């Protein structure tokens, strides 16, 4: 007996189905509170105290204001790192791991769109990481006395979500590419931590020491512009001067929108290529091949 | 003893192959130094941003002393991150990714020694990365180091004790990994973060609040970092950054020896406990992918 299934309903179900384990699975383990909120805060605290160490001999209200601004930059940057790590380890590397666990063949045989599958992973990942990031941010604000000035909440939300879509779109694209490169994928993800923290300026105002031209090159990583725009909107006036920003937030939002569309398109293309290759070669999706 | 030695050798060889045989040697060498050098550059740019914002000069003696302090701390921290991760990730790598833990578990060898052997390859790579980072700092970033030839034995003894202490701490974490889901990246980020924060790696301990300084003074690695700086930094430079760590070099070495011994005993006990509880709960070969 053949059952007709509406394609949109099927893909929506796949999307919800793949995001479900990420939304529910980790919540069942209370250890996430320690591993994903308290421990990352220690890393953030280290960078906060580096600035405290740098400013150790400097006194006066001006130095204090500069230190506060830099601490705010670190707390926000440290929070955004959670999303970048999630994109690397739970999006880009995921298909490779699914292959190693033997699930990928099942995914390839199932009748839904593979984009729905990746979309579900992304939505689950955003929710999972978002929960942890909010806790880390709140704890960071509380522990280090960061003062946020929210002047344009709509623009902040727009920048935040478009940045996430662009980031996870990039992760969806990388997922197929990682699969092609096999074991090197793990190393590629490891390699994209510190160097990306560096060029995207997660812990310092990047345009200051690197210059705007370099930062525009680094804008291929959506976190670079997203973080810069969020910092501008959350800390509109800092003691660091006006030359710390890369571009106006509205322009950055526009570029991020373009990046989101481009990455999602490329994700679709690379997935189609992977699917074609998997069918032709007959081994790309099989475990230990 | 010979059985332990054979296990160690084979595990170290396995670890090295897993670590390096995915690519050409030159690419592996490049890969091994890109991460630590990028990590060092984050600090360089943070410091550059600080000097630009404050309107001070990089070559100011006080600034140079502070930067050398930070740079040396970061260089030796490469060992901390790599050794800890190299040790405790073995449980989850073999259990979750390669799913070989059940076969290793039932083989007639010491699982403890096997993990230490696997960690040895990471220590080797970390040594290479630390040397490159140090050479890079001296060659291009005006980091000034001077090691008195009479202090070389103390430096080497301190290095070995520090690494053994790290391996013992890593085994304690491996014992915890027996019972947890795939939190290896949380642990990899968080536990070194704990030492990064409280051991005065990148800033003098005096910058921390009182309770933080107390925690820092209770950790053996704080003394290890301080010993390395005392031996490598010029005395005039070291005097510009007050660390407030008491004791002479030999006292610190003795302290490191005692704490390494204590952590070794603790790691034996915790590893057995973790193994026993995981066996009892049927968690030895669980997979927790989602």
Interface residues (C-beta under 8 A of the other chain):
Chain A: X21 X22 X25 X26 X29 X31 X32 X34 X35 X36 X38 X39 X40 X42 X43 X45 X46 X47 X49 X50 X51 X52 X53 X54 X55 X56 X57 X58 X63 X66 X70 X85 X89 X97 X98 X100 X101 X183 X184 X187 X190 X191 X193 X194 X195 X197 X198 X201 X203 X204 X205 X206 X208 X209 X210 X240 X241
Chain B: X22 X23 X31 X34 X35 X36 X38 X39 X41 X42 X43 X45 X46 X47 X48 X49 X50 X52 X53 X54 X62 X66 X70 X97 X180 X181 X183 X185 X186 X187 X189 X190 X191 X193 X194 X196 X197 X201 X202 X203 X204 X207 X208 X287 X289 X290
